[in-house]
Structure formats: structure tokens, C-alpha cells
Amino acid sequence: MLFYSSRDADSVELIKDFWRCGVVDAPLAQIVARGSLEGLPITWLPGTSGLRYIADPFGLWREDRLHVFAEQFDYRDGVGRIVAIILDRDLRVIDERLALREPWHLSYPYVFEAEGETWMLPEAHASGALHLYRARDFPFGWERAATIALPHMPLDATPVRHDGRWWMFYAPAQPTSARLTTLCAAHAPSLTGEWTSLPDPILVDPRGARPGGTPVMVDEHLHLPLQRCVGSYGTGIRLLRLNALSPDRVAATVTSELDPPADAAPYRAGLHTLSAVGDVTLIDVKRRRFSPAALAAWPARLLRRRAQLA
């Protein structure tokens, strides 16, 4: 969930975002069709306390267990890592461990199955590349398998197989003004490329156009969750319907916007992930609050960041 704004990256914010993840007892297609999360049962996951939170959940079912992968962020060091949380069929946590760590920030751990393998494509803009990982020992062992080359440095890259080819939706890292407001796409015959970008963005919208979850088919159209960024980062989800999607023609319409449900209180300041996992859907919600401890950790974080860039 790496947040980029037009402000100086070394600036300090007094009000901090704290996210938590939940499992909604409904498939994503049903949520898209009803256009709301209200009234749906939600099981909230542990992992958010003190200066640490989890966000950006994606998952897979294996052997009747739900494997949730999420960004783990701690304000004390400011570097995201990927954790795996394993739940049984009754959504009780039975294990939680670190799944992937790199010298750079990681978030948005998009996990999926393809070509007989299990893959993860996390947000890793700080590394200067988009790295594709293969599960070596699922769910806690991952190895870097390929680097995906795109004309833009992508943020929150979201792949999907559609009509016989691979598509990649993403927000461009440059210019900074486009990081929350522009949706680009590329296509390829295979997962590892060669990727060809569409000549123009699919969507440019100040309300938000950055990917925010897994694409899903509803009423014979592909729908893509986008992050709404009005007032602050990730205040809600916008649902984009792809009326046409081919290398020669793309047509898209924002059909609805979803807000955090009432049951998420006090985490009702934001919602920016909807990811499908069979008969359930993973979400994250946020609260915003002043944190003296997070603010006190900022100088040390700044020094570490500048040392890395030196």
C-alpha cells in the first residue's frame, strides 16, 4: 500500500493512517452486484496494534485453509513486509509468519495461480523494478522468478488472464501527480511478457484510479476495484466496469463507489482493497489518528531513508 503524494517524501504528517483487514462472508461478485458491504458478516483479522498495522490483503484457499497475504507496516521503521496469516474454515487464525522481506518496501502482495505455479506480484517501487515471485515452499517460502518490464514504473500492478491473453492494470509512478489518479494497462501473450502498453490511460480521474484489488467477472464484464482518494488516501473503493477490453479498443465506466461498512467502526475513514478468494472477500479499512509515538519515530526513519539513498 505504498502511498505516494505530490508532497515531499521527507515531509511529516501529524495524522497517521492505521489499517486493519477483514474477511467478508460473501463472494466478490455478489459485493460488486449489490454495490455495498453493509449488512455482510465480517471477521476481523489480528495484526493491527500499537504502531503496527496490516493492509492490502490478498489470498488463496489451500487444503480447506484460507491463506491471507498482507502488508505489515510498522511506523518505527517505515518499511513494509509481507506476512501470511492462515485461517481454518471457521476463520480462526492457526498460524501467522513473515512470508517475504526485502531491503525495500513491499506492499500489495497480489497472489494468484497460473501455469501450474503459485505467484506473488508485490508492490516494490522502491526497488526500481517489478519483481514476480514464485512459491518455493507455499505459503512462507518465495523466490524471485522474473522481472516484468513495463514502459512505466508501475504501482499496485494487478494481473489477470482475460480472453486468451494477460492484462496488467497499474498506476504509473511518474509523474507523481498521476500516482493516484491514472490507470494504465498493458497486455502480453504470457505472464513474463513481452508486455505491450496501451497508448493511452484507461482512466484519468481526480477521484482516484489506482488499482485496489482483484478483477472479477460480473454479468459478462470484467470489473476492477480502484482506490478512491478524495480527502485522504484510500477513502473508498470505486468499481470500474470494462465494457470492452482488447489491444485495439478499451471502454470503461465507473459504476459505483463503496464505503467502509458501519460494522468497521472506528475504522471508517477508508477502504481501499477488495480481493476475491472463492466464497469470501478480503478487505481493509482504516482509521486516522494522531500518534505521538509514530511522530517520535519519524526522525530515525528519515535518517535511514536518506542513508539508503546516499
Backbone torsions as a table, in degrees:
resi	resn	phi	psi	omega
1	MET	NA	34.1	-178.1
2	LEU	-53.4	119.6	-176.7
3	PHE	-97.4	123.7	175.8
4	TYR	-117.3	134.6	174.6
5	SER	-126.0	178.1	178.3
6	SER	-80.5	-4.9	179.9
7	ARG	-79.3	162.4	176.1
8	ASP	-57.5	131.3	-178.2
9	ALA	-62.7	-19.7	-179.6
10	ASP	-91.8	2.2	179.9
11	SER	-71.8	160.3	-177.9
12	VAL	-115.3	136.7	178.4
13	GLU	-107.0	134.3	-179.0
14	LEU	-78.7	-34.3	180.0
15	ILE	-100.0	125.3	-174.7
16	LYS	-107.6	149.8	173.8
17	ASP	-89.1	135.6	172.7
18	PHE	-129.0	121.9	-174.8
19	TRP	-106.7	157.5	170.4
20	ARG	-141.6	154.7	-176.6
21	CYS	-110.6	151.8	179.2
22	GLY	-143.5	159.7	177.2
23	VAL	-111.5	116.9	-179.5
24	VAL	-91.1	132.0	-178.0
25	ASP	-83.2	64.6	177.6
26	ALA	-166.6	143.5	176.5
27	PRO	-70.6	154.5	-176.7
28	LEU	-61.2	-37.8	-179.8
29	ALA	-59.2	-37.0	178.2
30	GLN	-67.4	-40.8	179.1
31	ILE	-64.4	-43.3	178.4
32	VAL	-61.6	-43.6	-178.1
33	ALA	-65.1	-38.4	-178.5
34	ARG	-85.8	-19.2	176.5
35	GLY	67.5	27.7	-178.0
36	SER	-164.3	153.3	172.9
37	LEU	-102.9	-5.5	-176.5
38	GLU	-60.5	135.0	174.8
39	GLY	84.6	-3.7	-179.5
40	LEU	-91.3	137.2	179.2
41	PRO	-64.1	137.0	-179.4
42	ILE	-131.8	131.3	173.1
43	THR	-103.5	119.0	-176.7
44	TRP	-87.4	138.2	-176.7
45	LEU	-92.5	150.0	174.4
46	PRO	-75.0	172.5	175.9
47	GLY	122.2	-7.6	178.2
48	THR	-113.7	113.4	177.9
49	SER	-166.8	153.4	179.3
50	GLY	57.3	-123.3	-179.8
51	LEU	-98.4	7.9	-175.8
52	ARG	-114.6	142.8	173.1
53	TYR	-143.4	165.8	171.7
54	ILE	-120.3	147.9	-176.8
55	ALA	-155.1	178.4	176.4
56	ASP	55.8	55.5	-176.0
57	PRO	-79.9	136.4	170.3
58	PHE	-135.9	158.3	-174.8
59	GLY	-158.5	170.4	176.7
60	LEU	-144.1	145.7	170.7
61	TRP	-90.0	134.6	173.6
62	ARG	-143.5	125.5	176.7
63	GLU	51.7	45.9	177.4
64	ASP	63.0	23.7	175.2
65	ARG	-123.9	140.0	178.7
66	LEU	-92.7	120.2	178.6
67	HIS	-103.8	111.6	-178.4
68	VAL	-104.1	126.5	175.6
69	PHE	-109.8	133.7	-174.9
70	ALA	-147.9	156.3	171.2
71	GLU	-72.6	133.0	170.7
72	GLN	-109.8	120.6	-176.7
73	PHE	-122.8	138.1	178.8
74	ASP	-128.0	124.7	-178.4
75	TYR	-65.0	-14.3	-179.4
76	ARG	-73.3	-30.0	177.2
77	ASP	-121.2	-16.7	174.2
78	GLY	70.0	21.5	-179.1
79	VAL	-120.9	126.8	-180.0
80	GLY	-81.4	143.3	174.1
81	ARG	-128.6	166.0	179.7
82	ILE	-107.5	125.0	176.2
83	VAL	-111.5	153.6	174.5
84	ALA	-115.0	127.7	178.0
85	ILE	-116.2	124.3	-176.7
86	ILE	-107.2	129.3	-179.3
87	LEU	-123.0	149.3	174.7
88	ASP	-82.7	-177.7	-176.1
89	ARG	-62.0	-26.0	177.2
90	ASP	-88.1	9.6	177.3
91	LEU	64.2	34.2	172.3
92	ARG	-95.9	133.9	-178.6
93	VAL	-71.2	127.0	179.4
94	ILE	-116.7	-12.2	176.5
95	ASP	-164.2	150.9	175.6
96	GLU	-154.8	122.4	-178.6
97	ARG	-149.8	164.6	174.7
98	LEU	-67.6	133.0	-179.4
99	ALA	-107.8	-33.9	-177.7
100	LEU	-154.3	132.1	177.9
101	ARG	-140.0	137.5	177.9
102	GLU	-133.2	167.6	176.3
103	PRO	-63.9	-20.3	-178.8
104	TRP	-106.0	170.8	179.8
105	HIS	-67.5	135.2	174.7
106	LEU	-123.8	143.3	175.7
107	SER	-158.3	-174.5	174.5
108	TYR	43.5	61.9	-175.4
109	PRO	-79.2	78.1	-177.6
110	TYR	-68.5	108.9	-179.6
111	VAL	-106.9	142.6	-178.4
112	PHE	-161.1	165.0	178.9
113	GLU	-111.6	136.2	178.5
114	ALA	-165.3	145.5	174.3
115	GLU	54.9	35.5	177.2
116	GLY	74.6	11.5	-179.2
117	GLU	-128.1	165.7	173.3
118	THR	-110.7	130.3	-172.3
119	TRP	-123.0	156.7	170.7
120	MET	-134.9	133.5	178.6
121	LEU	-124.9	81.9	-176.5
122	PRO	-81.2	156.4	170.9
123	GLU	-65.8	124.9	-177.2
124	ALA	-146.0	40.6	-176.3
125	HIS	-54.3	-35.6	-176.9
126	ALA	-64.1	-18.7	178.7
127	SER	-82.1	-14.5	-177.1
128	GLY	84.7	8.8	-178.0
129	ALA	-154.6	165.4	175.9
130	LEU	-106.7	108.4	-174.4
131	HIS	-100.7	131.6	174.8
132	LEU	-98.9	127.4	-178.7
133	TYR	-109.5	145.5	175.4
134	ARG	-111.4	140.9	177.3
135	ALA	-71.2	117.1	175.7
136	ARG	-87.8	-37.0	178.9
137	ASP	-148.6	82.2	-174.2
138	PHE	-61.2	136.9	5.9
139	PRO	-103.1	0.0	-171.1
140	PHE	-102.8	-7.8	-178.2
141	GLY	-115.8	119.6	-177.1
142	TRP	-132.2	145.5	177.7
143	GLU	-129.3	145.4	178.0
144	ARG	-71.0	123.3	-173.8
145	ALA	-107.2	-31.0	-176.9
146	ALA	-164.1	161.8	171.3
147	THR	-115.5	125.0	-178.1
148	ILE	-92.4	123.2	-177.4
149	ALA	-98.2	124.4	176.6
150	LEU	-128.3	154.9	-180.0
151	PRO	-60.8	-32.4	175.6
152	HIS	-106.2	150.8	168.3
153	MET	-72.2	116.3	-172.0
154	PRO	-86.9	150.1	171.1
155	LEU	-116.8	134.8	178.5
156	ASP	51.7	51.7	179.8
157	ALA	-62.6	132.6	-173.3
158	THR	-129.3	102.4	-178.7
159	PRO	-89.5	153.0	174.3
160	VAL	-157.3	144.2	174.9
161	ARG	-90.6	123.9	-175.5
162	HIS	-147.3	126.2	177.5
163	ASP	51.8	45.1	171.3
164	GLY	82.5	6.4	177.6
165	ARG	-143.6	163.0	176.5
166	TRP	-88.7	140.7	174.1
167	TRP	-122.1	145.2	177.4
168	MET	-128.2	117.5	175.5
169	PHE	-100.9	142.0	-177.3
170	TYR	-165.1	163.0	170.4
171	ALA	-100.9	141.1	179.4
172	PRO	-78.8	142.4	178.6
173	ALA	-74.0	-24.9	179.1
174	GLN	-130.7	140.8	-3.0
175	PRO	-72.2	162.5	-177.1
176	THR	-59.9	-28.9	179.8
177	SER	-66.6	-15.8	-177.3
178	ALA	-95.7	-6.0	-170.6
179	ARG	-65.1	-27.0	178.7
180	LEU	-110.5	-12.3	-167.5
181	THR	-116.2	-2.9	-173.2
182	THR	-127.3	132.1	177.2
183	LEU	-113.4	120.2	177.3
184	CYS	-110.9	166.6	178.0
185	ALA	-148.5	151.8	175.4
186	ALA	-138.4	160.5	179.3
187	HIS	-136.1	157.9	-177.5
188	ALA	-156.3	153.4	177.2
189	PRO	-73.0	-23.4	179.0
190	SER	-139.3	166.0	-174.3
191	LEU	-60.9	-37.2	-177.2
192	THR	-91.5	7.8	170.8
193	GLY	107.4	-173.5	10.8
194	GLU	-80.1	132.2	-176.0
195	TRP	-90.2	136.1	178.3
196	THR	-119.5	120.9	-179.3
197	SER	-80.6	146.1	170.6
198	LEU	-66.0	147.0	-175.2
199	PRO	-66.3	-26.3	-178.2
200	ASP	-128.8	153.5	175.2
201	PRO	-60.8	150.8	174.1
202	ILE	-71.1	-37.6	-175.9
203	LEU	-150.6	136.9	169.3
204	VAL	-128.3	115.4	-172.3
205	ASP	-151.8	124.5	-179.2
206	PRO	-64.3	-16.8	177.8
207	ARG	-75.5	-17.0	177.9
208	GLY	128.3	136.1	-178.7
209	ALA	-145.2	12.3	-178.9
210	ARG	-83.2	137.5	-178.3
211	PRO	-55.1	147.8	-177.7
212	GLY	-144.1	38.9	177.8
213	GLY	146.4	-166.6	-173.5
214	THR	-88.8	136.2	171.8
215	PRO	-64.8	149.7	-178.7
216	VAL	-146.3	145.2	177.8
217	MET	-87.3	126.4	175.5
218	VAL	-138.7	124.2	179.9
219	ASP	53.7	44.2	174.6
220	GLU	66.7	15.7	175.7
221	HIS	-125.7	142.3	174.8
222	LEU	-77.0	130.8	177.4
223	HIS	-116.4	136.0	-177.7
224	LEU	-121.1	122.1	173.6
225	PRO	-69.7	135.2	176.0
226	LEU	-121.6	156.6	179.1
227	GLN	-88.8	125.7	171.6
228	ARG	-84.1	132.7	-176.4
229	CYS	-131.1	59.6	178.6
230	VAL	-106.2	120.7	-178.6
231	GLY	90.6	-47.0	173.6
232	SER	-156.7	179.5	-176.5
233	TYR	-73.9	130.6	172.3
234	GLY	65.5	46.8	-177.9
235	THR	-78.8	-15.3	-179.5
236	GLY	-174.5	179.4	179.2
237	ILE	-110.3	135.1	172.2
238	ARG	-108.3	135.9	-179.5
239	LEU	-102.3	120.5	-178.6
240	LEU	-105.5	121.1	176.3
241	ARG	-94.5	125.4	176.9
242	LEU	-87.7	98.0	-179.4
243	ASN	-70.2	-29.1	175.2
244	ALA	-147.9	138.0	-179.9
245	LEU	-147.7	102.7	176.7
246	SER	-152.1	165.5	177.9
247	PRO	-59.6	-21.8	-176.7
248	ASP	-99.4	-20.0	-175.6
249	ARG	-154.0	131.9	175.3
250	VAL	-132.2	131.0	174.5
251	ALA	-136.2	132.2	-174.2
252	ALA	-141.8	149.5	-179.9
253	THR	-138.9	131.6	171.5
254	VAL	-76.9	119.3	-173.2
255	THR	-96.7	-31.5	-177.6
256	SER	-165.5	169.6	176.6
257	GLU	-131.0	138.7	-178.6
258	LEU	-110.9	138.8	176.9
259	ASP	-107.9	161.4	173.9
260	PRO	-58.8	138.1	-179.4
261	PRO	-71.8	161.3	-179.7
262	ALA	-59.5	-32.9	-178.1
263	ASP	-68.2	-10.0	-179.6
264	ALA	-81.8	-8.6	-176.7
265	ALA	-52.3	137.5	5.8
266	PRO	-88.1	13.8	-180.0
267	TYR	-92.0	70.8	-176.5
268	ARG	-122.6	15.3	-179.8
269	ALA	-87.7	-9.0	-178.5
270	GLY	-170.0	158.2	176.1
271	LEU	-153.1	119.8	-176.5
272	HIS	-142.1	17.9	172.1
273	THR	-142.7	132.6	169.1
274	LEU	-131.0	110.1	-178.8
275	SER	-128.3	133.1	-175.6
276	ALA	-82.7	135.1	172.9
277	VAL	-140.6	77.3	179.8
278	GLY	65.1	-120.7	-175.4
279	ASP	-88.1	5.4	175.8
280	VAL	-128.6	167.0	180.0
281	THR	-132.2	136.6	178.2
282	LEU	-96.2	138.9	178.1
283	ILE	-135.2	165.3	166.1
284	ASP	-133.8	148.9	179.8
285	VAL	-134.5	160.9	-176.3
286	LYS	-136.1	159.2	167.4
287	ARG	-123.8	155.5	178.3
288	ARG	-119.8	130.0	-179.1
289	ARG	-153.5	157.1	174.3
290	PHE	-76.3	127.4	-179.0
291	SER	-126.6	102.1	178.0
292	PRO	-57.6	-36.7	-178.4
293	ALA	-67.5	-41.8	177.7
294	ALA	-65.2	-38.6	178.9
295	LEU	-65.9	-39.1	-179.8
296	ALA	-66.8	-27.4	-179.6
297	ALA	-79.6	-12.4	-173.5
298	TRP	-62.2	-43.8	-178.3
299	PRO	-58.1	-42.4	179.7
300	ALA	-65.4	-39.0	177.0
301	ARG	-61.7	-43.0	-179.1
302	LEU	-61.7	-43.7	-179.2
303	LEU	-63.9	-41.2	179.1
304	ARG	-64.0	-41.2	-179.2
305	ARG	-63.5	-45.1	-179.2
306	ARG	-66.1	-33.7	177.4
307	ALA	-66.9	-37.6	178.4
308	GLN	-66.5	-33.8	-178.1
309	LEU	-82.9	-15.3	-177.3
310	ALA	-68.5	NA	NA
